[in-house]
């Protein structure tokens, strides 16, 4: 909604992930949405995050408090994004959590899923029909 306040935080230290961000920023007020920027290929943190607070006033206070804050030898920069300045969905991402068969949650992306599928296809055992097709194809060249 347009009545929510957002904060853009950058220069986050490694190891400061979604759970830690949520725990740290809940001291200012209730968080409605949170997104940590992650790499599609490695799923590592890219060092920035978008945090949406229920009230814009809380977001402004959090921005003032956290801007130029030193955390783990890094200077954290924060910028308030006013409700009128929100141009698109900052929380849309190609990196998402999936639940594995054993119940654990794991980060993944469409890029990783596609590359895993290609590796699985390349490593699968060939059947007799596949071997026959391959020999015919090589013989026709």
N, C-alpha and C positions, 0 to 999 in steps of 0.2 A: 504493500500500500504506500501511497504518497505521503502519509503522515509519519513514516518511520525515519529515524535518523541513522546515518551510516558513517562508519569510520574506515578509512583506508590506512593500514599500518604497513610500513615497509622496513627493511633491514632487520628482519627477525633472525635471532640466532638459531643455529641448527639444534634440534631437539625440542623446540618450542612448537608443538603440533596442535591439532584441533582441541584435544582434551585440555592441554595446558592453557591455550588461548581462552577457552571457555571458562576455565577456573579463574584465570587472572582477571578477565573483564567482567565477570559477574559481580565483582565488588562495586562496580559503578551502577549497575542496574540489570534488568532482565534482557537477555539476548534472544532475539527471535531467530536470526540466521547467522551462520558463520561459514566462511569459505577460505581455506588456506590454498594459495596457489601452489600447484604441484606440476612437475614435469610429466608429460605424457609417456616418455620413454623409460625414465628411471623411477618415477613416482616420488622422487626426492622433493623436499620443500624448496620453493623458489624464493622464499624469504619475504613474501608479502601476504596480506590477508585482508578480507573485507568482513566487517562485523556490523550487523544491523541491530540496533537497539529499538525497543518499543517506542520510546519517546525521543524526539530530536534534541531536547534539552540535555538529556543524559549523554547522548552521543557527543555533544559539544563539550560537556564537562570531562568526559573520558579522553577526548582529543587533547584538551588543554593539559590534563594530568600526565598523559603518556608521551606527548611530543618532547623530544630531546631527553628522554629517559634512558639511562645507561643500564643495559641488561647484558650480562655475560660479555663484557668488554665491547659492546656494540651500542651505538646511539640509535635508539628507536625513533623513527619519524612517523608522525600521524597526521592525517588530514581529514577534516570534517567534510562530508558530502551532504549538502542540504537536500531536503526532499524535492525542491524544485529543480535541482541540478542532476537528479538521477535520470540518466539517458537510456539505459538498457539494464538487462538483468545481470548484475554483477555476480550472481551466484550460480550461473549456468557454467557447467564444467564438463570436460570429457573424462575426468578422473572420478571414479565412484567406488563405493564399497560394495563388495559382494559377500555373501555368506557361503562358506565352503561346506562340503558334505559333513564334516565333523562338527559344524556349528560355529567355527571361528570366522571372524570377519577379516577381510583382506582387501587392500586397495588394488585397483586395477584400472585399465583404460582400454578403449577400443583398439588403440595401436598395439598394446601388449597382447590382447586377445587374438588379434589377427596374426601377429608374428608367432605366437605360440601354436596357432592352428597350422601355419606353414611348416614349422619345425616338426609337428606331429605327423603331418602328411609326408614330409621328406623321410622321416625315420620309420614309417610303418613297413611291415614286412610285405614283400611282394607275393602275390598269388601266382599260380601257374599261368593263368590267363594274362596277368599283367606282364609276366616275363615273356610270353609268346608275342604280345603286342609290341613290346620293346624290341625284340629281335627282328620282327617284321619291319618295323620302322627304320631300324639301323640298316637292314639289308636293302631297303628301297632307296637309300641314299647312295 
